[in-house]
């Protein structure tokens, strides 16, 4: 076990505070950060030698676990052979071609074309642009709006921040993109839909389409499970109903599977669970298990056909320098081989069942826990002052943060909190013993912070 001396760690932390602007930056959060040194499987080790279970797959993305030498080898071999070449006009490379073919084999039957990005934010930005582009090609230039959902998260660009349905991501960055709007509960809604775990139903989206005017709406965007917003799965009829609504109003459906894609829900892609196909699919994170940044948006056959038959004045002028990066694509191919060789999609389903069963048996009926929920290997629950009455904690009590801190400091499990929602999504390689360690840590933390 390698460790760093305290002087070196202190110097690193001083340099971090002085120079590193972190994502979602708030300087007090980094007064005493954990300095990670190495990882193996679901385990991370810090510079002092302490081990932690990575209970959120870092940021939902380290699907095959840490320390996979075969992915480092795939990157190195490709870099030695051809580190990079442009994929712009008239150029291509073997790994990018092969990865596109492989991803299309795994995803929805109607998908036909892959555009590579560097992140989920870029994937969702591109999904909106290609939706607008498609409608322009169809002679319907007024179809420019995008409708997103409350409590959704779609990225950090200006457009994808506008898509995100959580107000803290808008503050101080406004004005937001005006053609991006959100669902809200319609007045006097009467329907027999089963609500999602956050109380929403598909007819919220239909009401938003009708409010904006279907002739102005290019697409809707949805995470199959609202991930960063607190892990809120849909009802079984949500996406079937939404697909019918989109078809009826001539609106494209974008599935943001940046988190749920590649096995996280116990299926290769989440909407396969309900036999629903989107028109555009956004991916990132687990395509390379985060060993190299990569993402993509994927389009259906009608959109691909339109892109392959463009008039001379309608070139699709959307591009990134690193789109189709050969080293990233080589890592993606080797990563997906690990998925198949180690049956990780099936393992995600089995370990997800174990996690949910454990949460329900340990915390079900607890006076301060409600809405235990999950899909595949992602789970969440809500901390409340009184579960029977549904009385929430005051924001000033920061109960979610206290539980997450106890899990980390006392239980050795790193996970995430969103207000008073605790969420968990370990790497897909997690085993039963490691799930049980996570369950023990969360049980102890809830009882220590909230009481019995």
NUMI-929651 format. One record per residue (C-alpha): x, y, z; residue in three letters. Coordinates in steps of 0.05 Angstrom, whole numbers, plus 5000, padded with zeros to 4 digits. Example, Ala and Ser with C-alpha at 12.3 -4.5 7.8 and 13.67 -1.06 7.14 Angstrom:
# residues 2
{c1->5246	c2->4910	c3->5156	code->ala};
{c1->5273	c2->4979	c3->5143	code->ser};
This chain:
# residues 452
{c1->5000	c2->5000	c3->5000	code->unk};
{c1->5030	c2->5066	c3->4979	code->unk};
{c1->5019	c2->5129	c3->5021	code->unk};
{c1->5041	c2->5201	c3->5017	code->unk};
{c1->5072	c2->5238	c3->5075	code->unk};
{c1->5030	c2->5293	c3->5107	code->unk};
{c1->5074	c2->5349	c3->5081	code->unk};
{c1->5064	c2->5327	c3->5009	code->unk};
{c1->4989	c2->5320	c3->5019	code->unk};
{c1->4985	c2->5390	c3->5051	code->unk};
{c1->5024	c2->5420	c3->4992	code->unk};
{c1->4977	c2->5386	c3->4942	code->unk};
{c1->4916	c2->5413	c3->4979	code->unk};
{c1->4945	c2->5483	c3->4980	code->unk};
{c1->4957	c2->5480	c3->4905	code->unk};
{c1->4887	c2->5452	c3->4894	code->unk};
{c1->4855	c2->5510	c3->4932	code->unk};
{c1->4898	c2->5561	c3->4896	code->unk};
{c1->4891	c2->5537	c3->4824	code->unk};
{c1->4838	c2->5484	c3->4812	code->unk};
{c1->4768	c2->5510	c3->4795	code->unk};
{c1->4727	c2->5448	c3->4808	code->unk};
{c1->4661	c2->5428	c3->4777	code->unk};
{c1->4602	c2->5460	c3->4813	code->unk};
{c1->4654	c2->5501	c3->4849	code->unk};
{c1->4645	c2->5527	c3->4920	code->unk};
{c1->4712	c2->5540	c3->4954	code->unk};
{c1->4693	c2->5517	c3->5025	code->unk};
{c1->4679	c2->5448	c3->4997	code->unk};
{c1->4753	c2->5440	c3->4982	code->unk};
{c1->4784	c2->5462	c3->5048	code->unk};
{c1->4802	c2->5390	c3->5064	code->unk};
{c1->4789	c2->5347	c3->5003	code->unk};
{c1->4803	c2->5272	c3->4997	code->unk};
{c1->4863	c2->5265	c3->4952	code->unk};
{c1->4853	c2->5200	c3->4914	code->unk};
{c1->4915	c2->5160	c3->4895	code->unk};
{c1->4892	c2->5095	c3->4863	code->unk};
{c1->4834	c2->5047	c3->4855	code->unk};
{c1->4818	c2->4974	c3->4842	code->unk};
{c1->4749	c2->4947	c3->4826	code->unk};
{c1->4697	c2->4984	c3->4868	code->unk};
{c1->4751	c2->5008	c3->4917	code->unk};
{c1->4786	c2->5076	c3->4918	code->unk};
{c1->4848	c2->5090	c3->4961	code->unk};
{c1->4868	c2->5160	c3->4983	code->unk};
{c1->4937	c2->5189	c3->4992	code->unk};
{c1->4937	c2->5168	c3->5066	code->unk};
{c1->4922	c2->5096	c3->5048	code->unk};
{c1->4849	c2->5094	c3->5070	code->unk};
{c1->4803	c2->5053	c3->5026	code->unk};
{c1->4731	c2->5070	c3->5007	code->unk};
{c1->4677	c2->5036	c3->4966	code->unk};
{c1->4662	c2->5080	c3->4906	code->unk};
{c1->4587	c2->5079	c3->4917	code->unk};
{c1->4569	c2->5123	c3->4857	code->unk};
{c1->4618	c2->5094	c3->4806	code->unk};
{c1->4653	c2->5162	c3->4816	code->unk};
{c1->4602	c2->5201	c3->4774	code->unk};
{c1->4559	c2->5142	c3->4750	code->unk};
{c1->4613	c2->5128	c3->4699	code->unk};
{c1->4667	c2->5078	c3->4722	code->unk};
{c1->4624	c2->5019	c3->4702	code->unk};
{c1->4678	c2->4965	c3->4697	code->unk};
{c1->4713	c2->4989	c3->4760	code->unk};
{c1->4780	c2->5020	c3->4774	code->unk};
{c1->4849	c2->4994	c3->4756	code->unk};
{c1->4831	c2->4957	c3->4692	code->unk};
{c1->4899	c2->4948	c3->4660	code->unk};
{c1->4868	c2->4922	c3->4596	code->unk};
{c1->4836	c2->4991	c3->4583	code->unk};
{c1->4903	c2->5026	c3->4595	code->unk};
{c1->4935	c2->4976	c3->4548	code->unk};
{c1->4882	c2->4989	c3->4494	code->unk};
{c1->4894	c2->5064	c3->4499	code->unk};
{c1->4970	c2->5056	c3->4497	code->unk};
{c1->4969	c2->5008	c3->4438	code->unk};
{c1->4925	c2->5054	c3->4398	code->unk};
{c1->4966	c2->5116	c3->4416	code->unk};
{c1->5029	c2->5081	c3->4394	code->unk};
{c1->4997	c2->5063	c3->4328	code->unk};
{c1->4957	c2->5126	c3->4315	code->unk};
{c1->4944	c2->5174	c3->4372	code->unk};
{c1->4897	c2->5220	c3->4334	code->unk};
{c1->4873	c2->5240	c3->4266	code->unk};
{c1->4816	c2->5285	c3->4245	code->unk};
{c1->4748	c2->5255	c3->4229	code->unk};
{c1->4729	c2->5318	c3->4190	code->unk};
{c1->4712	c2->5318	c3->4116	code->unk};
{c1->4740	c2->5257	c3->4080	code->unk};
{c1->4778	c2->5226	c3->4140	code->unk};
{c1->4762	c2->5168	c3->4186	code->unk};
{c1->4795	c2->5116	c3->4230	code->unk};
{c1->4785	c2->5042	c3->4245	code->unk};
{c1->4767	c2->5044	c3->4320	code->unk};
{c1->4714	c2->5098	c3->4310	code->unk};
{c1->4682	c2->5058	c3->4254	code->unk};
{c1->4683	c2->4993	c3->4294	code->unk};
{c1->4657	c2->5026	c3->4358	code->unk};
{c1->4598	c2->5057	c3->4320	code->unk};
{c1->4580	c2->4989	c3->4293	code->unk};
{c1->4585	c2->4957	c3->4361	code->unk};
{c1->4543	c2->5009	c3->4396	code->unk};
{c1->4489	c2->5004	c3->4343	code->unk};
{c1->4487	c2->4928	c3->4354	code->unk};
{c1->4473	c2->4939	c3->4428	code->unk};
{c1->4423	c2->4995	c3->4426	code->unk};
{c1->4352	c2->5004	c3->4399	code->unk};
{c1->4335	c2->4970	c3->4333	code->unk};
{c1->4315	c2->5036	c3->4300	code->unk};
{c1->4382	c2->5071	c3->4313	code->unk};
{c1->4426	c2->5081	c3->4252	code->unk};
{c1->4479	c2->5135	c3->4260	code->unk};
{c1->4530	c2->5156	c3->4313	code->unk};
{c1->4560	c2->5225	c3->4323	code->unk};
{c1->4617	c2->5224	c3->4374	code->unk};
{c1->4625	c2->5277	c3->4428	code->unk};
{c1->4669	c2->5286	c3->4489	code->unk};
{c1->4616	c2->5287	c3->4544	code->unk};
{c1->4543	c2->5279	c3->4560	code->unk};
{c1->4533	c2->5354	c3->4558	code->unk};
{c1->4558	c2->5356	c3->4487	code->unk};
{c1->4515	c2->5296	c3->4469	code->unk};
{c1->4452	c2->5331	c3->4493	code->unk};
{c1->4472	c2->5396	c3->4459	code->unk};
{c1->4481	c2->5359	c3->4394	code->unk};
{c1->4415	c2->5322	c3->4403	code->unk};
{c1->4378	c2->5388	c3->4405	code->unk};
{c1->4416	c2->5414	c3->4345	code->unk};
{c1->4404	c2->5353	c3->4303	code->unk};
{c1->4330	c2->5354	c3->4321	code->unk};
{c1->4325	c2->5427	c3->4297	code->unk};
{c1->4366	c2->5410	c3->4235	code->unk};
{c1->4320	c2->5352	c3->4218	code->unk};
{c1->4257	c2->5393	c3->4222	code->unk};
{c1->4288	c2->5447	c3->4178	code->unk};
{c1->4302	c2->5393	c3->4127	code->unk};
{c1->4229	c2->5373	c3->4131	code->unk};
{c1->4208	c2->5445	c3->4114	code->unk};
{c1->4184	c2->5459	c3->4185	code->unk};
{c1->4232	c2->5513	c3->4211	code->unk};
{c1->4185	c2->5535	c3->4266	code->unk};
{c1->4196	c2->5470	c3->4304	code->unk};
{c1->4253	c2->5495	c3->4348	code->unk};
{c1->4231	c2->5487	c3->4421	code->unk};
{c1->4253	c2->5433	c3->4468	code->unk};
{c1->4213	c2->5410	c3->4529	code->unk};
{c1->4250	c2->5380	c3->4588	code->unk};
{c1->4225	c2->5356	c3->4655	code->unk};
{c1->4227	c2->5381	c3->4726	code->unk};
{c1->4284	c2->5353	c3->4768	code->unk};
{c1->4321	c2->5331	c3->4706	code->unk};
{c1->4396	c2->5340	c3->4693	code->unk};
{c1->4424	c2->5345	c3->4623	code->unk};
{c1->4491	c2->5380	c3->4627	code->unk};
{c1->4532	c2->5442	c3->4637	code->unk};
{c1->4532	c2->5481	c3->4571	code->unk};
{c1->4485	c2->5540	c3->4567	code->unk};
{c1->4434	c2->5500	c3->4527	code->unk};
{c1->4439	c2->5437	c3->4570	code->unk};
{c1->4437	c2->5479	c3->4634	code->unk};
{c1->4373	c2->5508	c3->4607	code->unk};
{c1->4347	c2->5437	c3->4596	code->unk};
{c1->4364	c2->5419	c3->4667	code->unk};
{c1->4302	c2->5424	c3->4711	code->unk};
{c1->4336	c2->5446	c3->4775	code->unk};
{c1->4339	c2->5521	c3->4791	code->unk};
{c1->4408	c2->5521	c3->4825	code->unk};
{c1->4439	c2->5506	c3->4757	code->unk};
{c1->4409	c2->5570	c3->4728	code->unk};
{c1->4426	c2->5620	c3->4782	code->unk};
{c1->4477	c2->5673	c3->4760	code->unk};
{c1->4482	c2->5644	c3->4690	code->unk};
{c1->4419	c2->5674	c3->4660	code->unk};
{c1->4384	c2->5689	c3->4618	code->unk};
{c1->4372	c2->5617	c3->4598	code->unk};
{c1->4356	c2->5595	c3->4527	code->unk};
{c1->4285	c2->5618	c3->4516	code->unk};
{c1->4263	c2->5562	c3->4469	code->unk};
{c1->4277	c2->5510	c3->4523	code->unk};
{c1->4219	c2->5501	c3->4571	code->unk};
{c1->4199	c2->5452	c3->4626	code->unk};
{c1->4140	c2->5410	c3->4646	code->unk};
{c1->4098	c2->5429	c3->4706	code->unk};
{c1->4037	c2->5397	c3->4737	code->unk};
{c1->3977	c2->5418	c3->4695	code->unk};
{c1->3918	c2->5450	c3->4729	code->unk};
{c1->3858	c2->5404	c3->4738	code->unk};
{c1->3895	c2->5344	c3->4709	code->unk};
{c1->3851	c2->5283	c3->4706	code->unk};
{c1->3882	c2->5218	c3->4682	code->unk};
{c1->3890	c2->5146	c3->4706	code->unk};
{c1->3966	c2->5144	c3->4697	code->unk};
{c1->4009	c2->5114	c3->4751	code->unk};
{c1->4054	c2->5170	c3->4774	code->unk};
{c1->4130	c2->5166	c3->4773	code->unk};
{c1->4167	c2->5162	c3->4839	code->unk};
{c1->4171	c2->5238	c3->4840	code->unk};
{c1->4096	c2->5246	c3->4826	code->unk};
{c1->4100	c2->5263	c3->4752	code->unk};
{c1->4061	c2->5229	c3->4696	code->unk};
{c1->4068	c2->5231	c3->4620	code->unk};
{c1->4010	c2->5278	c3->4611	code->unk};
{c1->4050	c2->5334	c3->4642	code->unk};
{c1->4091	c2->5330	c3->4578	code->unk};
{c1->4030	c2->5330	c3->4534	code->unk};
{c1->4004	c2->5391	c3->4570	code->unk};
{c1->4070	c2->5426	c3->4558	code->unk};
{c1->4069	c2->5408	c3->4484	code->unk};
{c1->3998	c2->5436	c3->4477	code->unk};
{c1->4016	c2->5498	c3->4518	code->unk};
{c1->4075	c2->5514	c3->4472	code->unk};
{c1->4041	c2->5491	c3->4408	code->unk};
{c1->4062	c2->5426	c3->4376	code->unk};
{c1->4080	c2->5462	c3->4311	code->unk};
{c1->4136	c2->5498	c3->4350	code->unk};
{c1->4164	c2->5438	c3->4389	code->unk};
{c1->4223	c2->5401	c3->4358	code->unk};
{c1->4234	c2->5350	c3->4413	code->unk};
{c1->4225	c2->5329	c3->4485	code->unk};
{c1->4284	c2->5304	c3->4527	code->unk};
{c1->4279	c2->5255	c3->4585	code->unk};
{c1->4326	c2->5215	c3->4628	code->unk};
{c1->4296	c2->5145	c3->4635	code->unk};
{c1->4313	c2->5151	c3->4709	code->unk};
{c1->4324	c2->5222	c3->4736	code->unk};
{c1->4394	c2->5210	c3->4762	code->unk};
{c1->4429	c2->5271	c3->4788	code->unk};
{c1->4362	c2->5298	c3->4812	code->unk};
{c1->4357	c2->5242	c3->4863	code->unk};
{c1->4345	c2->5174	c3->4826	code->unk};
{c1->4272	c2->5178	c3->4808	code->unk};
{c1->4250	c2->5119	c3->4764	code->unk};
{c1->4188	c2->5123	c3->4720	code->unk};
{c1->4124	c2->5085	c3->4726	code->unk};
{c1->4118	c2->5025	c3->4679	code->unk};
{c1->4071	c2->5062	c3->4632	code->unk};
{c1->4107	c2->5129	c3->4630	code->unk};
{c1->4151	c2->5120	c3->4568	code->unk};
{c1->4100	c2->5079	c3->4529	code->unk};
{c1->4050	c2->5136	c3->4540	code->unk};
{c1->4102	c2->5188	c3->4524	code->unk};
{c1->4121	c2->5153	c3->4459	code->unk};
{c1->4047	c2->5155	c3->4438	code->unk};
{c1->4043	c2->5229	c3->4457	code->unk};
{c1->4105	c2->5246	c3->4416	code->unk};
{c1->4079	c2->5208	c3->4356	code->unk};
{c1->4010	c2->5240	c3->4361	code->unk};
{c1->4040	c2->5311	c3->4363	code->unk};
{c1->4097	c2->5298	c3->4313	code->unk};
{c1->4151	c2->5312	c3->4364	code->unk};
{c1->4218	c2->5276	c3->4369	code->unk};
{c1->4236	c2->5239	c3->4433	code->unk};
{c1->4307	c2->5246	c3->4459	code->unk};
{c1->4328	c2->5195	c3->4511	code->unk};
{c1->4384	c2->5221	c3->4554	code->unk};
{c1->4418	c2->5156	c3->4573	code->unk};
{c1->4484	c2->5187	c3->4595	code->unk};
{c1->4474	c2->5153	c3->4663	code->unk};
{c1->4427	c2->5096	c3->4646	code->unk};
{c1->4461	c2->5072	c3->4583	code->unk};
{c1->4506	c2->5010	c3->4581	code->unk};
{c1->4476	c2->4965	c3->4634	code->unk};
{c1->4462	c2->5011	c3->4692	code->unk};
{c1->4388	c2->4992	c3->4696	code->unk};
{c1->4399	c2->4917	c3->4683	code->unk};
{c1->4388	c2->4926	c3->4608	code->unk};
{c1->4438	c2->4951	c3->4557	code->unk};
{c1->4394	c2->5013	c3->4550	code->unk};
{c1->4338	c2->5032	c3->4597	code->unk};
{c1->4279	c2->5040	c3->4550	code->unk};
{c1->4289	c2->4968	c3->4526	code->unk};
{c1->4255	c2->4950	c3->4592	code->unk};
{c1->4190	c2->4978	c3->4565	code->unk};
{c1->4199	c2->4962	c3->4490	code->unk};
{c1->4203	c2->5036	c3->4473	code->unk};
{c1->4249	c2->5066	c3->4421	code->unk};
{c1->4271	c2->5140	c3->4421	code->unk};
{c1->4286	c2->5181	c3->4360	code->unk};
{c1->4352	c2->5207	c3->4387	code->unk};
{c1->4395	c2->5176	c3->4441	code->unk};
{c1->4449	c2->5212	c3->4483	code->unk};
{c1->4505	c2->5171	c3->4514	code->unk};
{c1->4572	c2->5182	c3->4549	code->unk};
{c1->4601	c2->5160	c3->4616	code->unk};
{c1->4601	c2->5083	c3->4614	code->unk};
{c1->4618	c2->5078	c3->4539	code->unk};
{c1->4691	c2->5081	c3->4561	code->unk};
{c1->4679	c2->5072	c3->4636	code->unk};
{c1->4711	c2->5141	c3->4642	code->unk};
{c1->4781	c2->5117	c3->4625	code->unk};
{c1->4780	c2->5166	c3->4567	code->unk};
{c1->4726	c2->5221	c3->4558	code->unk};
{c1->4676	c2->5203	c3->4504	code->unk};
{c1->4603	c2->5209	c3->4488	code->unk};
{c1->4556	c2->5208	c3->4428	code->unk};
{c1->4487	c2->5223	c3->4404	code->unk};
{c1->4455	c2->5169	c3->4362	code->unk};
{c1->4399	c2->5181	c3->4311	code->unk};
{c1->4343	c2->5138	c3->4283	code->unk};
{c1->4340	c2->5113	c3->4212	code->unk};
{c1->4295	c2->5170	c3->4186	code->unk};
{c1->4343	c2->5223	c3->4214	code->unk};
{c1->4404	c2->5186	c3->4188	code->unk};
{c1->4372	c2->5180	c3->4119	code->unk};
{c1->4359	c2->5255	c3->4119	code->unk};
{c1->4432	c2->5269	c3->4139	code->unk};
{c1->4458	c2->5224	c3->4083	code->unk};
{c1->4417	c2->5260	c3->4030	code->unk};
{c1->4431	c2->5333	c3->4044	code->unk};
{c1->4425	c2->5388	c3->3991	code->unk};
{c1->4491	c2->5423	c3->3977	code->unk};
{c1->4473	c2->5484	c3->4019	code->unk};
{c1->4455	c2->5443	c3->4081	code->unk};
{c1->4519	c2->5413	c3->4107	code->unk};
{c1->4511	c2->5391	c3->4180	code->unk};
{c1->4558	c2->5444	c3->4209	code->unk};
{c1->4566	c2->5412	c3->4277	code->unk};
{c1->4636	c2->5389	c3->4298	code->unk};
{c1->4686	c2->5377	c3->4354	code->unk};
{c1->4761	c2->5370	c3->4344	code->unk};
{c1->4762	c2->5304	c3->4382	code->unk};
{c1->4699	c2->5274	c3->4352	code->unk};
{c1->4715	c2->5202	c3->4335	code->unk};
{c1->4781	c2->5203	c3->4373	code->unk};
{c1->4815	c2->5136	c3->4356	code->unk};
{c1->4845	c2->5124	c3->4425	code->unk};
{c1->4779	c2->5137	c3->4460	code->unk};
{c1->4744	c2->5092	c3->4410	code->unk};
{c1->4795	c2->5036	c3->4422	code->unk};
{c1->4783	c2->5041	c3->4497	code->unk};
{c1->4708	c2->5040	c3->4485	code->unk};
{c1->4713	c2->4976	c3->4444	code->unk};
{c1->4755	c2->4941	c3->4497	code->unk};
{c1->4709	c2->4966	c3->4552	code->unk};
{c1->4647	c2->4937	c3->4518	code->unk};
{c1->4684	c2->4871	c3->4510	code->unk};
{c1->4693	c2->4870	c3->4586	code->unk};
{c1->4618	c2->4882	c3->4594	code->unk};
{c1->4604	c2->4821	c3->4551	code->unk};
{c1->4659	c2->4776	c3->4578	code->unk};
{c1->4640	c2->4789	c3->4650	code->unk};
{c1->4564	c2->4791	c3->4641	code->unk};
{c1->4561	c2->4859	c3->4674	code->unk};
{c1->4490	c2->4876	c3->4651	code->unk};
{c1->4464	c2->4814	c3->4685	code->unk};
{c1->4507	c2->4829	c3->4746	code->unk};
{c1->4477	c2->4899	c3->4750	code->unk};
{c1->4407	c2->4869	c3->4751	code->unk};
{c1->4425	c2->4819	c3->4805	code->unk};
{c1->4464	c2->4867	c3->4849	code->unk};
{c1->4410	c2->4920	c3->4840	code->unk};
{c1->4359	c2->4871	c3->4867	code->unk};
{c1->4405	c2->4857	c3->4927	code->unk};
{c1->4414	c2->4931	c3->4940	code->unk};
{c1->4340	c2->4947	c3->4937	code->unk};
{c1->4320	c2->4887	c3->4979	code->unk};
{c1->4372	c2->4908	c3->5031	code->unk};
{c1->4348	c2->4980	c3->5033	code->unk};
{c1->4276	c2->4959	c3->5041	code->unk};
{c1->4291	c2->4908	c3->5096	code->unk};
{c1->4337	c2->4955	c3->5135	code->unk};
{c1->4303	c2->5022	c3->5125	code->unk};
{c1->4231	c2->5005	c3->5105	code->unk};
{c1->4185	c2->5032	c3->5159	code->unk};
{c1->4240	c2->5076	c3->5189	code->unk};
{c1->4209	c2->5139	c3->5220	code->unk};
{c1->4255	c2->5185	c3->5180	code->unk};
{c1->4260	c2->5148	c3->5112	code->unk};
{c1->4211	c2->5148	c3->5055	code->unk};
{c1->4206	c2->5134	c3->4981	code->unk};
{c1->4258	c2->5079	c3->4976	code->unk};
{c1->4266	c2->5071	c3->4901	code->unk};
{c1->4311	c2->5045	c3->4847	code->unk};
{c1->4319	c2->5012	c3->4779	code->unk};
{c1->4375	c2->4963	c3->4764	code->unk};
{c1->4438	c2->4983	c3->4800	code->unk};
{c1->4417	c2->5053	c3->4819	code->unk};
{c1->4378	c2->5068	c3->4882	code->unk};
{c1->4356	c2->5125	c3->4926	code->unk};
{c1->4313	c2->5144	c3->4986	code->unk};
{c1->4290	c2->5207	c3->5019	code->unk};
{c1->4304	c2->5230	c3->5090	code->unk};
{c1->4246	c2->5265	c3->5125	code->unk};
{c1->4230	c2->5291	c3->5194	code->unk};
{c1->4167	c2->5248	c3->5198	code->unk};
{c1->4155	c2->5192	c3->5147	code->unk};
{c1->4084	c2->5179	c3->5169	code->unk};
{c1->4063	c2->5251	c3->5158	code->unk};
{c1->4111	c2->5265	c3->5101	code->unk};
{c1->4142	c2->5324	c3->5139	code->unk};
{c1->4209	c2->5344	c3->5107	code->unk};
{c1->4270	c2->5368	c3->5143	code->unk};
{c1->4287	c2->5442	c3->5138	code->unk};
{c1->4342	c2->5456	c3->5088	code->unk};
{c1->4384	c2->5487	c3->5143	code->unk};
{c1->4388	c2->5418	c3->5177	code->unk};
{c1->4429	c2->5390	c3->5119	code->unk};
{c1->4409	c2->5319	c3->5138	code->unk};
{c1->4428	c2->5288	c3->5071	code->unk};
{c1->4498	c2->5317	c3->5075	code->unk};
{c1->4506	c2->5292	c3->5146	code->unk};
{c1->4486	c2->5221	c3->5127	code->unk};
{c1->4532	c2->5221	c3->5066	code->unk};
{c1->4589	c2->5246	c3->5110	code->unk};
{c1->4578	c2->5192	c3->5162	code->unk};
{c1->4577	c2->5139	c3->5107	code->unk};
{c1->4644	c2->5165	c3->5082	code->unk};
{c1->4679	c2->5178	c3->5147	code->unk};
{c1->4652	c2->5121	c3->5190	code->unk};
{c1->4630	c2->5070	c3->5139	code->unk};
{c1->4682	c2->5079	c3->5084	code->unk};
{c1->4629	c2->5087	c3->5030	code->unk};
{c1->4629	c2->5147	c3->4983	code->unk};
{c1->4562	c2->5165	c3->4953	code->unk};
{c1->4522	c2->5227	c3->4936	code->unk};
{c1->4466	c2->5267	c3->4967	code->unk};
{c1->4417	c2->5314	c3->4933	code->unk};
{c1->4387	c2->5355	c3->4988	code->unk};
{c1->4356	c2->5301	c3->5032	code->unk};
{c1->4358	c2->5248	c3->4978	code->unk};
{c1->4413	c2->5195	c3->4985	code->unk};
{c1->4432	c2->5160	c3->4920	code->unk};
{c1->4476	c2->5100	c3->4904	code->unk};
{c1->4502	c2->5070	c3->4840	code->unk};
{c1->4567	c2->5030	c3->4848	code->unk};
{c1->4608	c2->5002	c3->4790	code->unk};
{c1->4574	c2->4945	c3->4754	code->unk};
{c1->4629	c2->4897	c3->4777	code->unk};
{c1->4606	c2->4903	c3->4850	code->unk};
{c1->4595	c2->4837	c3->4886	code->unk};
{c1->4547	c2->4816	c3->4941	code->unk};
{c1->4595	c2->4826	c3->4998	code->unk};
{c1->4609	c2->4897	c3->4975	code->unk};
{c1->4535	c2->4912	c3->4969	code->unk};
{c1->4527	c2->4888	c3->5040	code->unk};
{c1->4582	c2->4936	c3->5064	code->unk};
{c1->4545	c2->4993	c3->5030	code->unk};
{c1->4480	c2->4972	c3->5063	code->unk};
{c1->4514	c2->4970	c3->5131	code->unk};
{c1->4543	c2->5039	c3->5122	code->unk};
{c1->4478	c2->5071	c3->5100	code->unk};
{c1->4439	c2->5037	c3->5156	code->unk};
{c1->4488	c2->5060	c3->5209	code->unk};
{c1->4491	c2->5131	c3->5181	code->unk};
{c1->4416	c2->5140	c3->5179	code->unk};
{c1->4408	c2->5116	c3->5250	code->unk};
{c1->4466	c2->5157	c3->5276	code->unk};
{c1->4442	c2->5221	c3->5243	code->unk};
{c1->4366	c2->5215	c3->5243	code->unk};
{c1->4355	c2->5167	c3->5301	code->unk};
{c1->4321	c2->5100	c3->5305	code->unk};
